[in-house]
Amino acid sequence: MLGDLEGNRLYARAGQHEGFQLGLLGSFLLRQGDTQITVPTGPKRLLAFLAIHGPALRPVILGTLWPNAREPRARGSLRTAMWRLHRDAPRLIRPVDDALILGPDVLVDLHSATDLAQSILQNSSEIPDDRWPPFAVGELLPDWRDDWVIFQRERLRQLRLHALDVLAERLAAQGRYMDALEAALESARIGPLRESVNRMIIAIHLAGDNVAEALRHYEFFRDLLRAELGIEPSRQLTAMLSPWLRTLGVADLSAPVGSGRRLLVR
């Protein structure tokens, strides 16, 4: 699945970029050209914070990254983090008055992913040239539990869902059913209980004359809804398959769980 790919796949698309490349999708990764740079925990958190939130005043940084430390100790931790970054990666962070910002030549995969997803949503004809668009690759620092990361992770998740849905619709409209299915399945992986994307997957199968796959996916989604929420798919979704169900002599697919009926060809 797209979401299982490493975030550093973006660097393959960065070409000959010789500046710093900061990866936050899938896992934390810092490179300069072809060289990977090892970053200790304190500097790593500082880099991630500035990449996610943009320029930040030092008091905001201190209160966010070292909330339980007294101000003198927090300032000492910030100075240490900046010294280590300056030693290992000069010009990666720049001070501007009482604020800190990333250097102008730092390429951040999160920014590229967000920009492309927003471009797809705002441009009615946008289809990325990449087979795997960067917004579809990896979650934002999935192992981090900081509140400032969790909020942005959910924001990116919603943006990815909507961009993937729109991309799947456009690809299907062009008859590119395999590519459309990839985008729709990735959206369903991120949000498996969303009926809208599962309805899209079924529609793509039907458009490609894959009725058995459409029925199989319906059954999968129906069973998932029953197990997780104790509900049935909507009548709108069931109606999409009614012509083939009538051919099979079945009224619908919403029989009780205990009916023992399994309709799909294995």
Contacts in CASP RR format, 6 or more apart in sequence:
PFRMAT RR
TARGET T0000
AUTHOR 0000-0000-0000
METHOD contacts of the structure
MODEL  1
MLGDLEGNRLYARAGQHEGFQLGLLGSFLLRQGDTQITVPTGPKRLLAFL
AIHGPALRPVILGTLWPNAREPRARGSLRTAMWRLHRDAPRLIRPVDDAL
ILGPDVLVDLHSATDLAQSILQNSSEIPDDRWPPFAVGELLPDWRDDWVI
FQRERLRQLRLHALDVLAERLAAQGRYMDALEAALESARIGPLRESVNRM
IIAIHLAGDNVAEALRHYEFFRDLLRAELGIEPSRQLTAMLSPWLRTLGV
ADLSAPVGSGRRLLVR
1 185 0 8 1.000
1 186 0 8 1.000
1 189 0 8 1.000
2 132 0 8 1.000
2 136 0 8 1.000
2 137 0 8 1.000
2 138 0 8 1.000
2 182 0 8 1.000
2 186 0 8 1.000
2 189 0 8 1.000
3 136 0 8 1.000
3 137 0 8 1.000
3 138 0 8 1.000
3 139 0 8 1.000
3 186 0 8 1.000
3 189 0 8 1.000
3 190 0 8 1.000
4 138 0 8 1.000
5 132 0 8 1.000
5 137 0 8 1.000
5 138 0 8 1.000
6 26 0 8 1.000
6 27 0 8 1.000
6 137 0 8 1.000
6 138 0 8 1.000
7 23 0 8 1.000
7 25 0 8 1.000
7 26 0 8 1.000
7 27 0 8 1.000
7 29 0 8 1.000
7 109 0 8 1.000
7 137 0 8 1.000
7 138 0 8 1.000
8 23 0 8 1.000
8 29 0 8 1.000
8 31 0 8 1.000
9 132 0 8 1.000
9 134 0 8 1.000
9 137 0 8 1.000
10 21 0 8 1.000
10 23 0 8 1.000
10 25 0 8 1.000
10 109 0 8 1.000
10 112 0 8 1.000
10 113 0 8 1.000
10 134 0 8 1.000
10 137 0 8 1.000
11 21 0 8 1.000
11 23 0 8 1.000
11 31 0 8 1.000
11 109 0 8 1.000
13 130 0 8 1.000
13 134 0 8 1.000
14 21 0 8 1.000
14 107 0 8 1.000
17 33 0 8 1.000
17 107 0 8 1.000
18 32 0 8 1.000
18 33 0 8 1.000
19 32 0 8 1.000
19 33 0 8 1.000
19 105 0 8 1.000
19 106 0 8 1.000
19 107 0 8 1.000
20 30 0 8 1.000
20 31 0 8 1.000
20 32 0 8 1.000
20 89 0 8 1.000
20 92 0 8 1.000
20 103 0 8 1.000
20 105 0 8 1.000
20 106 0 8 1.000
20 107 0 8 1.000
21 29 0 8 1.000
21 30 0 8 1.000
21 31 0 8 1.000
21 32 0 8 1.000
21 33 0 8 1.000
21 106 0 8 1.000
21 107 0 8 1.000
21 109 0 8 1.000
22 29 0 8 1.000
22 30 0 8 1.000
22 47 0 8 1.000
22 51 0 8 1.000
22 102 0 8 1.000
22 106 0 8 1.000
22 107 0 8 1.000
22 108 0 8 1.000
22 109 0 8 1.000
23 29 0 8 1.000
23 30 0 8 1.000
23 108 0 8 1.000
23 109 0 8 1.000
23 110 0 8 1.000
24 48 0 8 1.000
24 51 0 8 1.000
24 52 0 8 1.000
24 108 0 8 1.000
24 109 0 8 1.000
24 110 0 8 1.000
24 140 0 8 1.000
24 141 0 8 1.000
25 109 0 8 1.000
25 110 0 8 1.000
25 113 0 8 1.000
25 134 0 8 1.000
25 137 0 8 1.000
25 138 0 8 1.000
25 139 0 8 1.000
25 140 0 8 1.000
26 137 0 8 1.000
26 138 0 8 1.000
26 139 0 8 1.000
26 140 0 8 1.000
26 141 0 8 1.000
26 142 0 8 1.000
27 141 0 8 1.000
27 142 0 8 1.000
27 143 0 8 1.000
28 39 0 8 1.000
28 44 0 8 1.000
28 48 0 8 1.000
28 141 0 8 1.000
29 36 0 8 1.000
30 36 0 8 1.000
30 37 0 8 1.000
30 39 0 8 1.000
30 47 0 8 1.000
30 89 0 8 1.000
31 37 0 8 1.000
32 89 0 8 1.000
37 88 0 8 1.000
37 89 0 8 1.000
38 88 0 8 1.000
39 47 0 8 1.000
39 85 0 8 1.000
39 88 0 8 1.000
39 89 0 8 1.000
40 81 0 8 1.000
40 84 0 8 1.000
42 65 0 8 1.000
42 77 0 8 1.000
42 80 0 8 1.000
42 81 0 8 1.000
42 84 0 8 1.000
43 81 0 8 1.000
43 82 0 8 1.000
43 84 0 8 1.000
43 85 0 8 1.000
43 88 0 8 1.000
45 65 0 8 1.000
45 81 0 8 1.000
45 146 0 8 1.000
46 61 0 8 1.000
46 65 0 8 1.000
46 78 0 8 1.000
46 81 0 8 1.000
46 82 0 8 1.000
46 85 0 8 1.000
46 93 0 8 1.000
46 100 0 8 1.000
47 85 0 8 1.000
47 92 0 8 1.000
47 93 0 8 1.000
47 102 0 8 1.000
48 141 0 8 1.000
48 144 0 8 1.000
48 149 0 8 1.000
49 56 0 8 1.000
49 61 0 8 1.000
49 64 0 8 1.000
49 65 0 8 1.000
49 148 0 8 1.000
50 56 0 8 1.000
50 93 0 8 1.000
50 100 0 8 1.000
50 101 0 8 1.000
50 102 0 8 1.000
51 102 0 8 1.000
51 106 0 8 1.000
51 108 0 8 1.000
51 110 0 8 1.000
51 111 0 8 1.000
52 110 0 8 1.000
52 140 0 8 1.000
52 148 0 8 1.000
52 149 0 8 1.000
52 152 0 8 1.000
53 148 0 8 1.000
53 152 0 8 1.000
54 101 0 8 1.000
54 102 0 8 1.000
55 96 0 8 1.000
55 99 0 8 1.000
55 100 0 8 1.000
55 101 0 8 1.000
56 64 0 8 1.000
56 99 0 8 1.000
56 100 0 8 1.000
56 101 0 8 1.000
57 98 0 8 1.000
57 99 0 8 1.000
58 75 0 8 1.000
58 78 0 8 1.000
58 98 0 8 1.000
58 99 0 8 1.000
58 100 0 8 1.000
59 98 0 8 1.000
61 78 0 8 1.000
61 100 0 8 1.000
62 69 0 8 1.000
62 71 0 8 1.000
62 74 0 8 1.000
62 75 0 8 1.000
62 78 0 8 1.000
63 74 0 8 1.000
64 148 0 8 1.000
65 74 0 8 1.000
65 77 0 8 1.000
65 78 0 8 1.000
66 73 0 8 1.000
66 74 0 8 1.000
66 77 0 8 1.000
66 78 0 8 1.000
69 77 0 8 1.000
82 93 0 8 1.000
82 100 0 8 1.000
85 92 0 8 1.000
85 93 0 8 1.000
86 92 0 8 1.000
86 93 0 8 1.000
91 103 0 8 1.000
91 105 0 8 1.000
92 102 0 8 1.000
92 103 0 8 1.000
92 106 0 8 1.000
93 100 0 8 1.000
93 101 0 8 1.000
93 102 0 8 1.000
93 103 0 8 1.000
94 100 0 8 1.000
94 101 0 8 1.000
94 102 0 8 1.000
94 103 0 8 1.000
102 108 0 8 1.000
109 134 0 8 1.000
109 137 0 8 1.000
110 140 0 8 1.000
110 156 0 8 1.000
112 134 0 8 1.000
113 133 0 8 1.000
113 134 0 8 1.000
113 135 0 8 1.000
113 137 0 8 1.000
113 156 0 8 1.000
114 135 0 8 1.000
114 156 0 8 1.000
114 159 0 8 1.000
116 128 0 8 1.000
116 133 0 8 1.000
116 134 0 8 1.000
116 135 0 8 1.000
116 163 0 8 1.000
117 133 0 8 1.000
117 135 0 8 1.000
117 159 0 8 1.000
117 160 0 8 1.000
117 162 0 8 1.000
117 163 0 8 1.000
118 159 0 8 1.000
118 163 0 8 1.000
119 126 0 8 1.000
120 126 0 8 1.000
120 127 0 8 1.000
120 128 0 8 1.000
120 133 0 8 1.000
120 163 0 8 1.000
120 166 0 8 1.000
120 167 0 8 1.000
121 159 0 8 1.000
121 162 0 8 1.000
121 163 0 8 1.000
121 166 0 8 1.000
125 170 0 8 1.000
127 167 0 8 1.000
127 170 0 8 1.000
127 171 0 8 1.000
127 174 0 8 1.000
128 167 0 8 1.000
131 179 0 8 1.000
133 163 0 8 1.000
133 167 0 8 1.000
135 156 0 8 1.000
135 159 0 8 1.000
135 160 0 8 1.000
135 163 0 8 1.000
135 164 0 8 1.000
136 160 0 8 1.000
136 164 0 8 1.000
136 183 0 8 1.000
136 186 0 8 1.000
139 153 0 8 1.000
139 156 0 8 1.000
139 157 0 8 1.000
140 149 0 8 1.000
140 152 0 8 1.000
140 153 0 8 1.000
140 156 0 8 1.000
141 149 0 8 1.000
141 153 0 8 1.000
142 153 0 8 1.000
144 150 0 8 1.000
157 190 0 8 1.000
160 187 0 8 1.000
160 190 0 8 1.000
161 187 0 8 1.000
161 190 0 8 1.000
161 191 0 8 1.000
161 194 0 8 1.000
161 197 0 8 1.000
164 183 0 8 1.000
164 184 0 8 1.000
164 186 0 8 1.000
164 187 0 8 1.000
164 190 0 8 1.000
164 197 0 8 1.000
165 183 0 8 1.000
165 184 0 8 1.000
165 187 0 8 1.000
165 196 0 8 1.000
165 197 0 8 1.000
165 200 0 8 1.000
167 180 0 8 1.000
167 183 0 8 1.000
168 180 0 8 1.000
168 181 0 8 1.000
168 183 0 8 1.000
168 184 0 8 1.000
168 187 0 8 1.000
168 197 0 8 1.000
168 200 0 8 1.000
168 204 0 8 1.000
169 180 0 8 1.000
169 200 0 8 1.000
170 180 0 8 1.000
171 177 0 8 1.000
171 179 0 8 1.000
171 180 0 8 1.000
171 183 0 8 1.000
172 180 0 8 1.000
172 200 0 8 1.000
172 203 0 8 1.000
172 204 0 8 1.000
172 207 0 8 1.000
175 207 0 8 1.000
177 204 0 8 1.000
177 207 0 8 1.000
177 208 0 8 1.000
180 204 0 8 1.000
181 201 0 8 1.000
181 204 0 8 1.000
181 205 0 8 1.000
184 197 0 8 1.000
184 200 0 8 1.000
184 201 0 8 1.000
184 204 0 8 1.000
185 201 0 8 1.000
187 194 0 8 1.000
187 197 0 8 1.000
187 200 0 8 1.000
188 194 0 8 1.000
188 197 0 8 1.000
188 198 0 8 1.000
188 201 0 8 1.000
191 197 0 8 1.000
192 224 0 8 1.000
193 224 0 8 1.000
193 225 0 8 1.000
193 228 0 8 1.000
193 229 0 8 1.000
195 221 0 8 1.000
195 233 0 8 1.000
195 234 0 8 1.000
195 237 0 8 1.000
198 217 0 8 1.000
198 221 0 8 1.000
198 233 0 8 1.000
198 237 0 8 1.000
199 236 0 8 1.000
199 237 0 8 1.000
199 240 0 8 1.000
201 217 0 8 1.000
202 214 0 8 1.000
202 217 0 8 1.000
202 218 0 8 1.000
202 237 0 8 1.000
202 240 0 8 1.000
202 241 0 8 1.000
203 240 0 8 1.000
205 211 0 8 1.000
205 213 0 8 1.000
205 214 0 8 1.000
205 217 0 8 1.000
206 214 0 8 1.000
206 240 0 8 1.000
211 244 0 8 1.000
212 264 0 8 1.000
212 265 0 8 1.000
214 240 0 8 1.000
214 241 0 8 1.000
214 244 0 8 1.000
215 241 0 8 1.000
215 244 0 8 1.000
215 253 0 8 1.000
215 263 0 8 1.000
215 264 0 8 1.000
215 265 0 8 1.000
216 264 0 8 1.000
216 265 0 8 1.000
218 233 0 8 1.000
218 237 0 8 1.000
218 238 0 8 1.000
218 241 0 8 1.000
218 253 0 8 1.000
219 253 0 8 1.000
219 262 0 8 1.000
219 263 0 8 1.000
219 264 0 8 1.000
221 233 0 8 1.000
221 237 0 8 1.000
222 232 0 8 1.000
222 233 0 8 1.000
222 253 0 8 1.000
222 254 0 8 1.000
225 231 0 8 1.000
225 232 0 8 1.000
225 233 0 8 1.000
226 232 0 8 1.000
226 257 0 8 1.000
232 254 0 8 1.000
233 253 0 8 1.000
233 254 0 8 1.000
238 252 0 8 1.000
238 253 0 8 1.000
238 254 0 8 1.000
241 253 0 8 1.000
242 252 0 8 1.000
245 251 0 8 1.000
245 252 0 8 1.000
245 253 0 8 1.000
248 263 0 8 1.000
250 263 0 8 1.000
253 263 0 8 1.000
255 261 0 8 1.000
END
